[in-house]
Amino acid sequence: MSRPGRARRQQTLKGSIGCVGIGVHSGRRVSMQLRPAPEYTGIVFRRTDLGMAVAARYDLVADTRLCTVIADGAARVGTIEHVMAALSAAGVDNAWIDVSGPEVPILDGSAASISFLIECAGIVEQPAALSPIEIRRTVRVTEGDAWAELRPAAPGAAGLSLSLTIDFPVPAIGRQSRDITLDEASFKGQLARARTFALAQEIEALREAGLARGGSLDNAIVVDGAEVLNPGGLRYPDEFVRHKLLDAVGDLALAGAPLVGQFVGHKSGHGLNNRLLRALFADTAAWWTEPTYAPEAVALEPA
């Protein structure tokens, strides 16, 4: 498998594969099918219950509270970041993702099951060349003491590297930092199994706001002060920052093509990640790609 960002051809899934699970925010049972798609399609989510589709693009992000939601008219799909991260890391450029409800299944709260499904389906090369997006100069967005940047790649680097620091005022999380050079192996080995997390004292308010209705200790880490409430504990001592990096991979995949550069963030989440892409594409001098690439040029096949 080629590293994202290296010269290669576009790729899609070799076959279709699916799963059924619960939406972490809606609490609804939903089915999801990952299907092959033609070159230049990009990643397109199709609401099979509505007969409508929405492309996975940064400019169609409609909500970033606790997850990334894309919407195009009445077509709305939430919690797409884990699926996008797994597809991006595996080098899948074109795919239709069919879902029977308003969000994808959360599964165990990580991207490991999605990576496994992609591996089972297989990946096939397509005739068209891939046009990655090269970061030419630094773009930065801030919110209070949180910030995120996209910088040009280090000399000789051909893909995306990520560096993130988080800082939570609860002893079980605290301050954590991690770096990764993204490819399929590093994603599976370091990020894919890291689960989403929540603070116990916030859960009731989230449910009153219509969020986290499907959340449980089976699909999220729950932290109460210095204690992790999950019976099995953590998968990694720094699972929290690993998961935030996983989210960043998925959010940045909404650029529409692999990024060649460096992502650096401090306390960044879905909102800042999306603002960062919007700032990048608003500055035509900050990025470059082959003229064949256009973020808005995505085919939408009827569901």
C-alpha positions as CSV (number, residue, x, y, z in Angstrom):
1,M,0.0,0.0,0.0
2,S,1.3,3.4,-0.9
3,R,1.8,6.0,1.8
4,P,-0.7,8.8,1.6
5,G,0.8,11.7,-0.4
6,R,3.2,9.6,-2.4
7,A,2.7,9.5,-6.2
8,R,0.2,6.8,-6.9
9,R,-3.1,6.2,-8.7
10,Q,-6.5,6.6,-7.1
11,Q,-7.9,3.6,-5.2
12,T,-11.2,2.2,-4.1
13,L,-12.5,-0.8,-2.3
14,K,-12.3,-4.1,-4.0
15,G,-15.7,-5.2,-2.7
16,S,-18.6,-4.1,-0.5
17,I,-18.8,-4.8,3.2
18,G,-21.0,-3.6,6.0
19,C,-21.9,-3.6,9.7
20,V,-24.7,-2.7,12.0
21,G,-24.5,-0.8,15.2
22,I,-25.8,2.1,17.4
23,G,-25.4,5.8,16.7
24,V,-23.6,7.2,19.7
25,H,-25.6,10.5,19.7
26,S,-29.0,9.4,18.2
27,G,-29.1,6.1,20.0
28,R,-30.6,4.6,16.8
29,R,-29.7,1.3,15.3
30,V,-28.1,1.9,12.0
31,S,-26.6,-0.2,9.2
32,M,-23.6,0.9,7.1
33,Q,-22.2,-0.5,3.9
34,L,-18.9,0.5,2.4
35,R,-19.0,0.2,-1.4
36,P,-16.5,0.7,-4.3
37,A,-16.9,3.9,-6.3
38,P,-15.5,5.1,-9.6
39,E,-12.4,7.3,-9.8
40,Y,-13.0,11.0,-9.0
41,T,-16.0,10.2,-6.9
42,G,-14.3,10.9,-3.6
43,I,-16.0,9.7,-0.4
44,V,-19.8,10.1,-0.6
45,F,-22.2,9.2,2.2
46,R,-25.7,8.1,1.0
47,R,-28.7,8.1,3.2
48,T,-30.5,5.0,2.1
49,D,-33.5,5.9,4.2
50,L,-33.9,9.3,2.4
51,G,-32.5,8.4,-1.1
52,M,-30.1,11.4,-0.7
53,A,-26.4,11.8,-0.7
54,V,-23.8,14.2,0.8
55,A,-20.1,14.4,-0.2
56,A,-17.5,14.2,2.6
57,R,-16.1,17.7,2.1
58,Y,-14.8,20.3,4.5
59,D,-17.2,23.0,3.2
60,L,-20.2,20.8,3.9
61,V,-19.5,20.4,7.6
62,A,-22.6,21.6,9.4
63,D,-21.9,20.8,13.0
64,T,-18.8,20.1,15.1
65,R,-20.2,19.6,18.6
66,L,-18.5,16.4,19.8
67,C,-18.4,14.9,16.3
68,T,-18.2,16.0,12.7
69,V,-21.5,16.3,10.8
70,I,-21.9,16.9,7.1
71,A,-25.0,18.1,5.4
72,D,-26.3,19.0,2.0
73,G,-29.9,20.1,2.1
74,A,-31.9,17.4,3.9
75,A,-29.1,14.9,3.6
76,R,-27.2,14.9,7.0
77,V,-24.8,12.3,8.3
78,G,-23.0,12.6,11.7
79,T,-20.0,11.1,13.5
80,I,-18.2,10.5,10.2
81,E,-14.7,11.1,11.5
82,H,-13.7,7.6,12.4
83,V,-14.8,6.2,9.0
84,M,-13.0,9.0,7.2
85,A,-9.8,8.4,9.3
86,A,-9.7,4.7,8.5
87,L,-10.4,5.3,4.8
88,S,-7.8,8.0,4.5
89,A,-5.1,6.0,6.3
90,A,-5.8,3.0,4.1
91,G,-5.5,5.1,1.0
92,V,-9.1,4.7,-0.1
93,D,-9.9,7.8,-2.3
94,N,-13.3,6.8,-3.7
95,A,-16.1,5.0,-1.9
96,W,-19.8,5.2,-1.3
97,I,-20.8,4.9,2.3
98,D,-24.5,3.8,2.6
99,V,-26.1,4.5,6.0
100,S,-29.7,3.9,7.1
101,G,-29.9,6.8,9.5
102,P,-28.5,10.2,10.5
103,E,-25.1,8.9,11.8
104,V,-22.7,6.1,11.3
105,P,-22.5,3.3,13.9
106,I,-20.1,4.1,16.7
107,L,-19.1,0.4,17.2
108,D,-16.5,0.3,20.0
109,G,-15.8,4.0,19.9
110,S,-12.6,3.6,17.9
111,A,-11.7,3.1,14.2
112,A,-10.3,-0.4,14.6
113,S,-13.5,-2.1,13.3
114,I,-13.7,0.2,10.3
115,S,-10.0,-0.5,9.5
116,F,-10.8,-4.3,9.8
117,L,-13.8,-4.0,7.4
118,I,-11.6,-2.1,4.8
119,E,-8.9,-4.8,5.1
120,C,-11.5,-7.5,4.6
121,A,-13.0,-5.7,1.5
122,G,-9.6,-5.1,0.0
123,I,-8.4,-2.2,-2.0
124,V,-7.9,-1.9,-5.8
125,E,-6.0,0.6,-7.9
126,Q,-7.9,2.7,-10.4
127,P,-6.6,4.2,-13.7
128,A,-6.6,7.9,-12.7
129,A,-3.6,9.5,-11.0
130,L,-4.1,10.9,-7.5
131,S,-3.4,14.6,-7.0
132,P,-2.4,15.2,-3.4
133,I,-2.6,18.7,-1.8
134,E,0.8,20.2,-0.9
135,I,0.9,22.7,1.9
136,R,3.0,25.7,0.7
137,R,2.9,28.0,3.7
138,T,1.7,27.9,7.3
139,V,-2.0,28.5,8.0
140,R,-3.1,28.9,11.6
141,V,-6.5,29.2,13.4
142,T,-7.1,29.9,17.1
143,E,-9.8,29.8,19.7
144,G,-8.8,31.1,23.1
145,D,-5.7,29.2,24.1
146,A,-6.4,26.4,21.6
147,W,-4.9,26.5,18.1
148,A,-4.1,24.4,15.0
149,E,-1.7,24.8,12.1
150,L,-1.0,23.3,8.8
151,R,2.7,23.7,7.8
152,P,4.7,22.7,4.8
153,A,6.2,19.2,5.0
154,A,9.6,18.7,6.4
155,P,12.3,18.3,3.7
156,G,12.1,14.9,2.0
157,A,8.7,14.1,3.6
158,A,6.0,13.0,1.2
159,G,2.9,12.6,3.3
160,L,1.2,14.0,6.4
161,S,2.6,14.2,9.9
162,L,0.6,15.1,12.9
163,S,1.6,16.5,16.3
164,L,-1.0,17.2,19.0
165,T,-1.1,18.3,22.7
166,I,-4.3,18.1,24.8
167,D,-4.8,19.4,28.3
168,F,-7.9,18.5,30.3
169,P,-8.5,19.7,33.9
170,V,-9.2,16.2,35.2
171,P,-6.5,14.0,36.7
172,A,-7.3,10.9,34.6
173,I,-6.4,12.8,31.4
174,G,-4.3,15.9,32.2
175,R,-1.8,17.0,29.6
176,Q,-0.8,14.5,26.8
177,S,1.2,14.9,23.6
178,R,1.9,12.6,20.7
179,D,3.4,12.7,17.2
180,I,2.7,10.5,14.2
181,T,3.8,10.2,10.6
182,L,0.6,8.9,8.9
183,D,0.5,5.8,6.9
184,E,-1.6,2.6,7.1
185,A,0.7,0.8,9.4
186,S,1.2,3.7,11.9
187,F,-2.6,4.4,11.9
188,K,-3.5,0.8,12.7
189,G,-0.7,0.4,15.2
190,Q,-0.9,3.7,17.1
191,L,-4.3,5.3,16.6
192,A,-7.0,3.0,15.3
193,R,-7.9,1.3,18.6
194,A,-8.0,4.6,20.6
195,R,-11.6,5.2,21.8
196,T,-13.7,8.3,22.1
197,F,-14.1,9.6,25.7
198,A,-16.4,11.7,27.8
199,L,-16.4,13.3,31.3
200,A,-18.9,11.8,33.6
201,Q,-20.2,15.1,34.9
202,E,-21.1,16.2,31.4
203,I,-23.1,13.2,30.3
204,E,-26.5,14.2,31.6
205,A,-26.3,17.7,30.1
206,L,-25.3,16.1,26.7
207,R,-28.3,13.8,26.8
208,E,-30.6,16.7,27.6
209,A,-29.2,18.4,24.5
210,G,-30.0,15.4,22.4
211,L,-26.4,14.0,22.3
212,A,-24.7,10.9,23.6
213,R,-28.0,8.9,23.8
214,G,-26.3,5.8,22.5
215,G,-23.2,6.2,24.5
216,S,-22.1,3.6,27.0
217,L,-19.0,2.0,28.5
218,D,-19.0,-0.3,25.5
219,N,-18.3,2.5,23.1
220,A,-16.6,5.3,25.0
221,I,-14.1,5.9,27.8
222,V,-15.9,7.6,30.7
223,V,-13.7,9.6,33.1
224,D,-14.7,10.8,36.6
225,G,-12.0,12.9,38.1
226,A,-8.9,10.6,38.5
227,E,-10.9,7.5,37.7
228,V,-11.6,5.7,34.4
229,L,-15.0,4.0,34.9
230,N,-14.6,1.4,32.2
231,P,-14.0,-2.0,33.8
232,G,-11.2,-2.9,31.4
233,G,-9.4,0.5,31.9
234,L,-7.4,2.1,29.1
235,R,-5.9,0.5,26.0
236,Y,-2.9,2.9,26.2
237,P,-1.8,5.2,28.9
238,D,-2.2,8.1,26.5
239,E,-5.4,6.8,24.8
240,F,-7.0,10.3,25.0
241,V,-4.5,12.1,22.8
242,R,-4.3,9.2,20.4
243,H,-8.0,9.4,19.9
244,K,-7.8,13.2,19.3
245,L,-5.2,12.5,16.7
246,L,-7.5,9.9,15.1
247,D,-10.2,12.5,15.0
248,A,-7.8,15.0,13.4
249,V,-6.9,12.4,10.7
250,G,-10.6,12.0,9.9
251,D,-11.4,15.7,9.9
252,L,-8.4,16.6,7.7
253,A,-9.5,13.8,5.2
254,L,-12.4,16.2,4.3
255,A,-9.9,18.1,2.3
256,G,-10.8,15.7,-0.5
257,A,-7.3,14.4,-1.2
258,P,-4.3,13.5,0.8
259,L,-2.4,16.4,2.4
260,V,1.3,16.7,2.1
261,G,2.5,18.7,5.1
262,Q,2.4,18.9,8.9
263,F,-0.6,19.3,11.2
264,V,0.3,20.8,14.6
265,G,-2.3,21.4,17.2
266,H,-2.8,22.4,20.9
267,K,-6.2,21.5,22.4
268,S,-7.6,21.3,18.8
269,G,-10.9,19.5,18.2
270,H,-13.5,19.1,15.4
271,G,-14.4,22.7,15.2
272,L,-10.8,24.0,14.9
273,N,-9.9,21.2,12.5
274,N,-12.6,22.2,10.2
275,R,-11.8,25.9,10.5
276,L,-8.2,25.1,9.6
277,L,-9.3,23.5,6.3
278,R,-11.5,26.4,5.5
279,A,-8.7,28.8,6.2
280,L,-6.3,26.7,4.0
281,F,-8.5,26.7,1.0
282,A,-9.4,30.4,1.4
283,D,-5.7,31.2,0.9
284,T,-4.8,30.0,-2.6
285,A,-1.1,30.7,-2.0
286,A,-1.0,28.3,1.0
287,W,-1.6,25.1,-1.0
288,W,-1.0,23.6,-4.4
289,T,-2.2,20.6,-6.3
290,E,-2.5,19.4,-9.9
291,P,-5.1,21.4,-11.8
292,T,-7.3,18.3,-12.2
293,Y,-8.2,18.5,-8.5
294,A,-11.1,20.7,-7.3
295,P,-12.6,20.3,-3.8
296,E,-16.1,20.8,-5.2
297,A,-15.8,18.3,-8.1
298,V,-17.3,15.2,-6.4
299,A,-19.8,12.8,-8.1
300,L,-23.0,12.0,-6.3
301,E,-24.5,8.7,-7.3
302,P,-28.2,8.3,-6.3
303,A,-28.6,5.9,-3.4
